[in-house]
Amino acid sequence: MITAEKERELRRFAADIRIECMKQFRAIGIGHVGGVMSICDLMACLYGEAMRVDPKDPHWEQRDRFIMSKGHAGPAMYAALALKGYFDPKELVTLNQPGTNLPSHTDRNRTPGVDMTTGSLGQGFSSGLGIALGCRMKKLQNDVYILLGDGECQEGQVWECAMFAPAKRLTNVIAFIDNNKLQLDGSVEDVSGVHDFGGKFREFGWQVIDVSDGNEVSQIMEAIHQAKEDREHPSMIILNTKKGKGCFFAEDVFNHNIPVAKEQAEQALAELTAYKDSL
Ligand SMILES: Cc1ncc(C[n+]2csc(CCOP(=O)(O)OP(=O)(O)O)c2C)c(N)n1
């Protein structure tokens, strides 16, 4: 359980992350708004509380790692990193512009705090498990956090990972599925019929934790605590989220990379700021 004070702090951090994401989209006029907004609460929990990291020393060997396997959600990670002091928040508006350190998909060679280059769905999960195995071989006491999209789980590679992590007893892995039920071109159910992620991962040997509201920081933190307590299995936390959460023109819209008009961005920013001020 987190304190009421910590809960408020994380909610406000999540609101700030959404605000900084919207400013990034406003600057370039387009973005993966839905897939970004659905995970801002998770970013707040990871960078605001759960992860052992040092923004002044992004390569600190003992640090926890985070792999954004649904790499198109880079802007949410960039906002969290900038707000935590990895780099100057002024850089955020360079998102995806020529010469930027912030490409739309996360790139470990560009951005301080990004541990793996991602974007080709499925591959971040494999890389993350490789990193977890490497950390364990080095006897590091850290955890490796990995975030997958629910549509991403249609990749066959994801199910190789589902087998691999329990087989190698990668108990330092805490993975998440952003279960917002929507993908690029429709609902996940319609596109592939993949469902019951919990049952499937449990069957492969993972500890599965279902979070009924994956946009609620107290529930996310509770799940992470539970994951950390189990050192017998890798953990898969299923976050039931809302795609586009908090953004009036993107909530529950499946479209992937959407145009963002200046007026839409201004209205969204006003709403997000009013929400933050109400917390
Ligand atoms: C291997 C691969 N195939 C296809 C794509 C194109 N693509 C990018 S995002 C996406 C949909 C992902 O859906 P989901 O994982 O549910 O993420 P969300 O839209 O909810 O953020 C697709 C098909 C890709 N990036 N990589």
The ligand as an SDF file (V2000), in Angstrom:
LIG
                    3D

 26 27  0  0  0  0  0  0  0  0999 V2000
    6.7950   -6.2810  -36.1550 C   0  0  0  0  0  0  0  0  0  0  0  0
    5.8730   -5.1040  -36.3400 C   0  0  0  0  0  0  0  0  0  0  0  0
    4.7470   -5.2400  -37.0570 N   0  0  0  0  0  0  0  0  0  0  0  0
    3.9200   -4.1810  -37.2310 C   0  0  0  0  0  0  0  0  0  0  0  0
    4.2350   -2.9740  -36.7060 C   0  0  0  0  0  0  0  0  0  0  0  0
    3.3090   -1.7850  -36.9490 C   0  0  0  0  0  0  0  0  0  0  0  0
    2.5950   -1.4340  -35.7420 N   0  0  0  0  0  0  0  0  0  0  0  0
    3.0050   -0.4380  -34.9440 C   0  0  0  0  0  0  0  0  0  0  0  0
    2.0400   -0.2540  -33.6050 S   0  0  0  0  0  0  0  0  0  0  0  0
    0.9940   -1.4610  -34.0960 C   0  0  0  0  0  0  0  0  0  0  0  0
   -0.2020   -1.8230  -33.2560 C   0  0  0  0  0  0  0  0  0  0  0  0
    0.1860   -2.1230  -31.8720 C   0  0  0  0  0  0  0  0  0  0  0  0
   -0.9370   -2.3130  -31.1040 O   0  0  0  0  0  0  0  0  0  0  0  0
   -0.8040   -2.4070  -29.5460 P   0  0  0  0  0  0  0  0  0  0  0  0
    0.3340   -3.2850  -29.1980 O   0  0  0  0  0  0  0  0  0  0  0  0
   -2.1200   -2.7780  -28.9970 O   0  0  0  0  0  0  0  0  0  0  0  0
   -0.3700   -0.9610  -29.1050 O   0  0  0  0  0  0  0  0  0  0  0  0
   -1.2790    0.3390  -28.8390 P   0  0  0  0  0  0  0  0  0  0  0  0
   -1.7850    0.7830  -30.1710 O   0  0  0  0  0  0  0  0  0  0  0  0
   -2.3680   -0.0260  -27.9330 O   0  0  0  0  0  0  0  0  0  0  0  0
   -0.3140    1.3010  -28.2480 O   0  0  0  0  0  0  0  0  0  0  0  0
    1.4300   -2.0230  -35.2790 C   0  0  0  0  0  0  0  0  0  0  0  0
    0.7500   -3.1270  -35.9780 C   0  0  0  0  0  0  0  0  0  0  0  0
    5.4310   -2.8590  -35.9670 C   0  0  0  0  0  0  0  0  0  0  0  0
    5.8040   -1.7210  -35.3950 N   0  0  0  0  0  0  0  0  0  0  0  0
    6.2210   -3.9400  -35.7760 N   0  0  0  0  0  0  0  0  0  0  0  0
  1  2  1  0
  2  3  1  0
  2 26  2  0
  3  4  2  0
  4  5  1  0
  5  6  1  0
  5 24  2  0
  6  7  1  0
  7  8  2  0
  7 22  1  0
  8  9  1  0
  9 10  1  0
 10 11  1  0
 10 22  2  0
 11 12  1  0
 12 13  1  0
 13 14  1  0
 14 15  2  0
 14 16  1  0
 14 17  1  0
 17 18  1  0
 18 19  2  0
 18 20  1  0
 18 21  1  0
 22 23  1  0
 24 25  1  0
 24 26  1  0
M  CHG  1   7   1
M  END
$$$$
